[in-house]
Amino acid sequence: MPMDKEQAGRVKRDAQRWHDYTTGNAYVVYYRNRTIDHGGRGHAYGKTPVDAVKRWYRGLEANDKHTRNCVRVVAIHDCIDHQECKAGKLLMGTQQNSFPH
């Protein structure tokens, strides 16, 4: 079933938003939940590590207050492998126990 004009426009806008969100250098962001001892890591993109963290906090929709309120970034590393989210050199923050090599 072909898409109508509105759906095609939405797909185009979403693709442009994703392209804008993933431009720049890739970084691995380690985060910690503010209320429970749970954390993880993810990708962030930006010109600088600070720019990448700001973009990560804003989220793809640019209004993700839930992430800002619930999670804090504890470390930023260079991303050396996008597929496996492998971290390189520590750029900002404190070294984490789950630092992958």
PyMOL commands that set and color helices and strands:
alter all, ss='L'
color gray80, all
select helices_A, chain A and resi 5-21+49-58+65-70
alter helices_A, ss='H'
color red, helices_A
select strands_A, chain A and resi 25-33+39-46+71-81+86-93
alter strands_A, ss='S'
color yellow, strands_A
deselect
rebuild
show_as cartoon
